[in-house]
């Protein structure tokens, strides 16, 4: 059966409800509209037929009469899920249901698969994630979650623009994996005869733009890390990353809390959000706690980056954390914090003063050169953002990269590589600068009250189905 190439659509369901909500039972508007959407319910009562049609904004009833509806018989034979275009008058039935009285209709697309038993929803998680197009129609919560994510992305972008940040795009294909410590995806460029890596972070490219004179820049896009899949991890995810010249990490913490809290208010209208049955209060200022202080409270004794590696390793072993031989005291402290504290940080909290060993791109803390001016924010027991005063000394940066290279040689497949082009950029001069990366998917989880990252990613990464399965 051939279907139309176009449809002269003139109204959405939500707008009809708003515009004609005043109609009394049995009242006609005298206004004809053209609406389109999916048939969600259909019931025939002899010479009358009623259908519920849903579009992207909501639902409206379709009211068809044998005496008035062209091709009435075929209207009653529509399938659940069919796309239809309908022309008719906006009325309210005698039973009080706002409706479009169908004068004529067109079948725009036939649904040859159903969307779940009586539209109760699709419960098969694998089917939901592989065929989100069906999930969106069958499960209202999915539509709400992805709509909230879209509103969140818009709010973050507009707030960055308002603060004077210029949006830019940096390469996704990189000659070396740079910008963060993570295992990369590798691909091959046939024409250039070279391996390339999907970016794990746009950080070094963005700072090169600051060197070039753009004092405030941001990028909102995908990054890729060849790591496991879990309710909190997806191999490709969305990151907001930004840099501001002349700021330090204190300035960036202040901007971070205003950016995130402002975006939450933009989407939900409040700073108090219920997530998984428990309240989160985004009210600023957020708490600020040094990493060593939190770890000390958790283990019941004073620990810091200056505690012996042997003692820190012992504390990790007691908590069933395997200690890699290449880890120094700084890495051990960071791992101890992660094992004992991270999951308890519910309300937004800045954890500060990260060891140099786990912060190869951050500037040293002026009071303790084994620490850095770095923070991570935590929310609902998980990391939300990472930021710091940027390392601007090219010689110090080279030494940090060389430390990372030694870790890689010792078997750390997440260690960073030496980026000669970035070091050269620093030699042209990077002014005092602070940077920030925000995990958009994780913030979207809270906005949507979702327990699994896949709920707020339209098409999450899944293991392919083999043809012989």
C-alpha positions as CSV (number, residue, x, y, z in Angstrom):
1,X,0.0,0.0,0.0
2,X,1.4,3.4,-1.0
3,X,1.5,6.1,1.6
4,X,1.7,9.9,1.2
5,X,4.9,11.7,0.7
6,X,3.8,14.6,3.0
7,X,1.0,15.7,5.3
8,X,-0.1,19.3,5.9
9,X,0.1,19.1,9.7
10,X,-1.2,22.2,11.5
11,X,-1.5,21.4,15.2
12,X,0.0,19.4,18.1
13,X,-2.0,17.6,20.8
14,X,-0.6,19.7,23.7
15,X,-1.5,23.0,21.9
16,X,-5.0,21.8,21.2
17,X,-5.5,20.9,24.9
18,X,-4.2,24.4,25.9
19,X,-6.2,26.3,23.3
20,X,-9.5,24.5,23.5
21,X,-9.5,23.4,27.1
22,X,-12.4,25.8,27.8
23,X,-14.9,23.9,25.6
24,X,-17.8,22.6,27.5
25,X,-19.2,19.1,27.1
26,X,-20.9,18.8,23.8
27,X,-19.5,22.1,22.5
28,X,-18.0,22.5,19.0
29,X,-15.2,24.9,18.3
30,X,-15.9,25.5,14.6
31,X,-12.2,25.2,13.9
32,X,-10.7,22.5,11.7
33,X,-7.2,21.3,12.2
34,X,-4.8,18.7,10.7
35,X,-3.2,16.5,13.3
36,X,-0.9,13.5,13.0
37,X,0.5,10.8,15.3
38,X,0.2,7.1,16.3
39,X,-3.0,5.3,17.0
40,X,-2.6,4.1,20.6
41,X,-6.1,2.8,21.3
42,X,-9.0,2.0,19.0
43,X,-12.5,1.0,19.8
44,X,-15.5,0.7,17.5
45,X,-19.1,1.0,18.6
46,X,-21.2,0.3,15.5
47,X,-21.5,3.6,13.7
48,X,-19.1,5.3,16.0
49,X,-15.4,4.8,16.5
50,X,-13.0,6.3,19.0
51,X,-9.2,6.3,18.8
52,X,-6.5,7.7,21.0
53,X,-3.8,9.4,19.0
54,X,-0.4,10.4,20.4
55,X,2.2,12.8,19.0
56,X,5.4,14.1,20.5
57,X,3.6,16.4,22.8
58,X,0.7,14.4,24.2
59,X,-2.6,12.7,23.2
60,X,-6.0,13.5,21.9
61,X,-9.1,11.5,21.1
62,X,-10.2,11.0,17.5
63,X,-14.0,10.8,17.1
64,X,-15.3,9.2,13.9
65,X,-18.9,8.9,12.7
66,X,-20.0,6.6,9.9
67,X,-22.2,9.4,8.6
68,X,-19.4,12.1,8.5
69,X,-16.1,10.3,8.3
70,X,-14.8,9.6,4.8
71,X,-13.7,5.9,4.5
72,X,-15.1,5.2,8.0
73,X,-14.8,1.4,7.5
74,X,-11.1,1.6,7.0
75,X,-10.7,3.9,10.0
76,X,-12.1,1.1,12.1
77,X,-9.6,-1.3,10.7
78,X,-6.5,0.7,11.7
79,X,-3.9,-1.2,13.7
80,X,-2.4,-0.1,17.0
81,X,0.7,1.8,16.2
82,X,-0.3,3.0,12.8
83,X,0.6,6.6,11.9
84,X,-2.3,8.6,10.8
85,X,-3.0,12.1,9.6
86,X,-6.4,13.5,10.5
87,X,-8.4,16.5,9.3
88,X,-11.4,17.5,11.4
89,X,-13.0,19.9,13.8
90,X,-11.9,20.3,17.4
91,X,-14.9,19.4,19.7
92,X,-15.6,18.2,23.2
93,X,-17.8,15.1,23.3
94,X,-20.9,14.9,25.4
95,X,-18.9,12.8,27.8
96,X,-16.4,15.6,28.2
97,X,-13.4,14.3,26.1
98,X,-11.6,16.9,24.0
99,X,-11.5,15.4,20.5
100,X,-10.9,15.9,16.8
101,X,-14.1,14.9,14.9
102,X,-12.6,13.0,11.9
103,X,-13.7,14.3,8.6
104,X,-11.1,12.4,6.7
105,X,-7.8,10.6,7.5
106,X,-4.7,9.3,5.7
107,X,-2.6,6.3,6.7
108,X,0.9,7.7,6.9
109,X,2.7,4.6,8.0
110,X,1.6,1.1,8.9
111,X,2.9,-0.5,12.1
112,X,3.9,-4.0,11.2
113,X,5.2,-4.8,14.7
114,X,3.4,-4.2,18.0
115,X,4.8,-2.2,20.9
116,X,4.0,-4.5,23.9
117,X,0.9,-6.1,25.3
118,X,-1.9,-3.6,25.1
119,X,0.6,-0.7,25.3
120,X,1.4,-1.7,28.9
121,X,5.1,-1.2,28.0
122,X,8.1,-3.3,27.0
123,X,9.7,-5.1,29.9
124,X,12.5,-6.8,28.0
125,X,15.5,-4.5,28.7
126,X,17.6,-5.8,25.8
127,X,14.7,-5.1,23.4
128,X,14.1,-1.7,25.0
129,X,17.7,-0.6,24.5
130,X,18.2,-2.2,21.0
131,X,15.0,-0.8,19.7
132,X,14.5,2.5,21.5
133,X,12.1,3.6,18.8
134,X,9.6,1.0,20.1
135,X,10.5,1.7,23.8
136,X,9.7,5.4,23.3
137,X,6.1,4.7,22.3
138,X,5.5,1.9,24.8
139,X,7.1,3.4,27.9
140,X,6.2,7.0,28.9
141,X,9.1,7.2,31.4
142,X,11.6,6.8,28.5
143,X,10.2,9.7,26.7
144,X,10.3,11.9,29.8
145,X,13.9,10.8,30.6
146,X,15.2,11.6,27.1
147,X,13.3,14.9,27.0
148,X,14.7,16.0,30.3
149,X,18.2,15.1,29.1
150,X,17.6,17.3,26.0
151,X,16.5,20.2,28.3
152,X,19.6,19.7,30.5
153,X,22.0,19.8,27.5
154,X,20.3,23.0,26.3
155,X,20.5,24.6,29.7
156,X,24.2,23.8,30.1
157,X,25.0,25.1,26.7
158,X,23.0,28.3,27.2
159,X,24.6,29.0,30.6
160,X,28.1,28.6,29.1
161,X,27.2,31.0,26.3
162,X,25.8,33.5,28.8
163,X,29.1,33.3,30.8
164,X,31.1,34.3,27.7
165,X,32.3,30.9,26.6
166,X,32.7,30.2,22.9
167,X,31.6,26.8,21.7
168,X,34.2,25.0,19.6
169,X,34.8,21.5,18.1
170,X,38.0,19.6,18.4
171,X,39.1,16.4,16.7
172,X,37.6,13.0,17.6
173,X,40.3,11.1,15.7
174,X,43.6,11.6,17.5
175,X,47.1,10.5,16.6
176,X,47.8,9.7,20.2
177,X,45.3,9.2,23.1
178,X,45.5,12.3,25.2
179,X,43.7,14.4,27.8
180,X,42.9,11.8,30.4
181,X,44.0,8.5,31.8
182,X,41.9,5.8,30.1
183,X,42.2,2.9,27.7
184,X,41.4,4.2,24.2
185,X,39.6,2.8,21.2
186,X,42.0,2.2,18.2
187,X,41.1,2.6,14.5
188,X,43.1,2.8,11.3
189,X,43.1,5.5,8.6
190,X,43.6,3.8,5.3
191,X,44.6,6.9,3.3
192,X,47.2,8.1,5.8
193,X,48.4,4.6,6.7
194,X,48.2,5.3,10.4
195,X,46.5,4.2,13.6
196,X,44.2,6.8,15.2
197,X,42.5,6.8,18.5
198,X,39.0,7.9,19.4
199,X,39.4,10.8,21.8
200,X,39.2,10.1,25.4
201,X,38.9,13.8,26.2
202,X,39.2,17.1,24.3
203,X,41.3,18.7,27.0
204,X,44.6,19.3,25.4
205,X,43.0,20.6,22.2
206,X,40.9,23.1,24.1
207,X,43.9,24.4,26.1
208,X,45.7,24.9,22.8
209,X,42.9,27.2,21.8
210,X,43.4,29.2,25.0
211,X,47.1,29.5,24.0
212,X,45.8,30.8,20.7
213,X,43.9,33.6,22.4
214,X,40.4,32.3,22.9
215,X,40.2,33.0,26.6
216,X,36.9,31.0,27.3
217,X,36.1,27.9,25.3
218,X,33.8,24.9,25.8
219,X,32.9,21.8,23.9
220,X,29.9,19.6,24.5
221,X,30.3,16.3,22.8
222,X,31.1,12.6,22.8
223,X,34.2,11.0,24.3
224,X,35.2,7.4,24.1
225,X,36.8,5.1,26.6
226,X,37.5,1.4,26.0
227,X,36.3,0.3,29.4
228,X,33.6,-1.9,31.0
229,X,29.8,-1.4,30.8
230,X,27.9,-0.9,34.0
231,X,24.9,1.1,35.3
232,X,27.3,4.0,35.6
233,X,29.5,3.5,32.6
234,X,29.1,3.5,28.8
235,X,32.0,3.3,26.4
236,X,30.9,6.5,24.7
237,X,29.4,9.3,26.7
238,X,28.8,13.0,26.7
239,X,31.2,15.4,28.3
240,X,30.9,19.1,28.8
241,X,34.5,20.4,28.9
242,X,35.5,24.1,29.3
243,X,38.5,26.3,30.0
244,X,38.8,29.9,31.3
245,X,41.9,31.9,31.2
246,X,42.9,33.8,34.4
247,X,40.9,31.5,36.7
248,X,42.2,29.1,39.3
249,X,40.4,26.0,40.7
250,X,38.6,28.1,43.3
251,X,37.0,30.2,40.6
252,X,36.1,27.0,38.7
253,X,34.5,25.4,41.7
254,X,32.3,28.5,42.1
255,X,31.3,28.4,38.4
256,X,30.7,24.7,38.5
257,X,28.2,24.8,41.3
258,X,26.4,27.7,39.7
259,X,26.4,26.0,36.3
260,X,25.0,22.7,37.5
261,X,22.6,24.0,40.1
262,X,21.3,26.6,37.5
263,X,20.8,23.9,34.9
264,X,18.9,21.7,37.4
265,X,16.6,24.6,38.2
266,X,16.1,25.4,34.5
267,X,14.9,21.8,33.9
268,X,13.1,21.0,37.2
269,X,12.3,24.3,38.7
270,X,13.9,23.5,42.1
271,X,17.2,22.9,43.9
272,X,15.7,20.0,45.8
273,X,15.5,16.8,43.8
274,X,14.3,13.4,44.8
275,X,16.6,10.7,43.4
276,X,15.8,7.0,43.9
277,X,13.6,7.9,46.9
278,X,16.2,10.2,48.6
279,X,16.5,14.0,48.4
280,X,19.4,15.8,46.9
281,X,19.9,19.4,47.8
282,X,21.7,21.4,45.0
283,X,21.7,24.6,47.0
284,X,24.9,26.5,46.7
285,X,27.6,26.7,48.1
286,X,28.4,23.1,47.9
287,X,30.6,21.4,50.6
288,X,34.4,21.4,50.0
289,X,36.5,18.6,51.6
290,X,40.2,17.7,51.1
291,X,40.7,14.1,50.0
292,X,43.1,13.3,52.8
293,X,40.6,14.6,55.4
294,X,37.8,12.4,54.1
295,X,40.0,9.3,53.8
296,X,41.3,9.9,57.4
297,X,37.8,10.0,58.8
298,X,36.9,6.8,56.9
299,X,39.8,4.7,58.1
300,X,40.0,6.1,61.6
301,X,43.5,7.4,61.5
302,X,45.4,10.3,59.9
303,X,46.5,9.6,56.3
304,X,47.8,11.8,53.6
305,X,50.0,11.8,50.6
306,X,52.9,11.9,53.0
307,X,51.9,8.7,54.8
308,X,54.2,5.8,53.9
309,X,53.2,3.8,50.8
310,X,53.5,0.7,52.9
311,X,50.9,1.8,55.4
312,X,48.5,3.0,52.6
313,X,48.9,-0.2,50.8
314,X,48.2,-2.1,53.9
315,X,45.0,-0.2,54.5
316,X,43.9,-0.9,50.9
317,X,44.7,-4.6,51.2
318,X,42.6,-4.8,54.4
319,X,39.7,-3.5,52.2
320,X,40.3,-6.1,49.5
321,X,41.8,-3.6,47.0
322,X,44.7,-5.1,45.0
323,X,47.7,-2.8,45.0
324,X,49.6,-2.5,41.8
325,X,53.4,-2.4,42.3
326,X,53.7,0.8,40.2
327,X,51.4,2.8,42.6
328,X,53.1,5.3,44.8
329,X,51.6,6.9,48.0
330,X,49.6,9.4,46.0
331,X,47.8,6.7,43.9
332,X,47.3,4.6,47.0
333,X,45.7,7.6,48.8
334,X,43.3,8.2,45.9
335,X,42.4,4.5,45.7
336,X,41.8,4.5,49.5
337,X,39.4,7.5,49.2
338,X,37.6,5.8,46.3
339,X,37.2,2.6,48.3
340,X,36.0,4.2,51.5
341,X,34.4,7.5,50.8
342,X,33.1,8.0,47.3
343,X,29.8,6.1,47.7
344,X,28.8,8.1,50.8
345,X,28.9,11.5,49.2
346,X,25.2,12.1,48.5
347,X,24.7,15.9,48.3
348,X,26.9,17.7,45.8
349,X,30.4,17.9,47.4
350,X,33.8,19.1,46.1
351,X,36.7,16.8,47.0
352,X,39.9,18.8,46.7
353,X,43.7,18.6,46.9
354,X,44.4,15.5,44.7
355,X,47.9,14.0,44.7
356,X,50.2,14.9,41.8
357,X,50.6,11.2,41.0
358,X,47.0,11.0,39.8
359,X,46.8,14.5,38.4
360,X,49.2,14.7,35.5
361,X,47.7,17.9,34.0
362,X,47.0,19.8,37.2
363,X,49.1,22.6,38.7
364,X,50.8,21.9,42.0
365,X,49.3,23.2,45.2
366,X,51.4,26.2,46.4
367,X,51.4,24.9,50.1
368,X,52.2,21.3,49.3
369,X,53.9,20.3,46.0
370,X,52.9,16.7,46.4
371,X,49.3,17.9,45.9
372,X,47.5,19.7,43.2
373,X,44.9,22.4,42.9
374,X,42.4,19.9,41.6
375,X,38.8,19.0,42.6
376,X,36.2,16.5,41.7
377,X,32.6,16.9,42.5
378,X,30.5,14.0,43.7
379,X,26.8,13.5,43.6
380,X,24.6,10.6,44.7
381,X,27.7,8.5,45.4
382,X,29.4,9.0,42.0
383,X,31.8,11.4,40.4
384,X,30.1,14.2,38.4
385,X,32.9,16.6,37.4
386,X,36.6,17.0,37.4
387,X,38.5,20.3,37.4
388,X,41.7,22.0,38.3
389,X,44.1,24.8,37.9
390,X,45.9,23.9,34.7
391,X,49.6,23.0,34.6
392,X,51.2,25.8,32.5
393,X,55.0,24.9,32.9
394,X,56.1,23.0,29.8
395,X,59.0,21.4,31.6
396,X,56.9,20.2,34.5
397,X,54.4,18.9,32.0
398,X,57.0,16.9,30.2
399,X,58.2,15.4,33.5
400,X,54.6,14.4,34.3
401,X,54.1,12.8,30.9
402,X,57.4,10.9,31.4
403,X,56.1,9.6,34.7
404,X,53.0,8.4,32.9
405,X,55.2,6.7,30.3
406,X,56.9,4.8,33.1
407,X,53.6,3.7,34.4
408,X,52.6,2.5,30.9
409,X,55.9,0.5,30.7
410,X,55.0,-1.0,34.0
411,X,51.7,-2.3,32.6
412,X,49.3,0.5,33.2
413,X,47.2,0.5,30.0
414,X,45.4,3.7,31.1
415,X,48.5,5.8,31.5
416,X,48.8,8.9,29.3
417,X,51.4,9.2,26.5
418,X,53.8,12.1,25.9
419,X,52.2,14.6,23.6
420,X,55.0,16.6,22.0
421,X,52.6,19.0,20.2
422,X,50.9,19.9,23.4
423,X,54.3,20.6,25.1
424,X,55.2,22.8,22.2
425,X,51.9,24.7,22.6
426,X,52.8,25.3,26.3
427,X,56.1,26.7,25.2
428,X,54.2,29.4,23.4
429,X,52.6,30.3,26.7
430,X,49.4,29.3,28.5
431,X,48.2,32.0,30.9
432,X,46.8,31.0,34.3
433,X,43.8,28.8,33.3
434,X,41.3,26.6,35.0
435,X,39.4,23.7,33.4
436,X,36.3,21.6,34.0
437,X,34.8,18.4,32.7
438,X,31.2,17.5,33.6
439,X,29.7,14.1,32.9
440,X,26.4,15.0,31.3
441,X,25.0,11.5,31.3
442,X,25.4,11.1,35.1
443,X,23.8,14.5,35.7
444,X,21.0,13.4,33.4
445,X,20.5,10.3,35.5
446,X,19.7,12.5,38.5
447,X,17.5,14.8,36.5
448,X,15.5,11.8,35.2
449,X,15.6,9.8,38.5
450,X,17.1,6.9,36.6
451,X,19.1,4.2,38.3
452,X,20.9,3.1,35.1
453,X,22.9,5.2,32.7
454,X,21.3,3.5,29.7
455,X,18.0,5.0,30.6
456,X,19.2,8.5,29.7
457,X,21.2,7.5,26.6
458,X,19.0,7.2,23.5
459,X,21.1,4.3,22.1
460,X,23.5,2.8,24.7
461,X,26.3,0.5,23.6
462,X,25.3,-3.1,23.5
463,X,27.0,-6.3,22.5
464,X,26.1,-7.1,18.9
465,X,23.8,-10.0,18.1
466,X,25.5,-12.5,15.9
467,X,23.5,-13.7,12.9
468,X,23.7,-17.3,14.1
469,X,22.2,-16.5,17.5
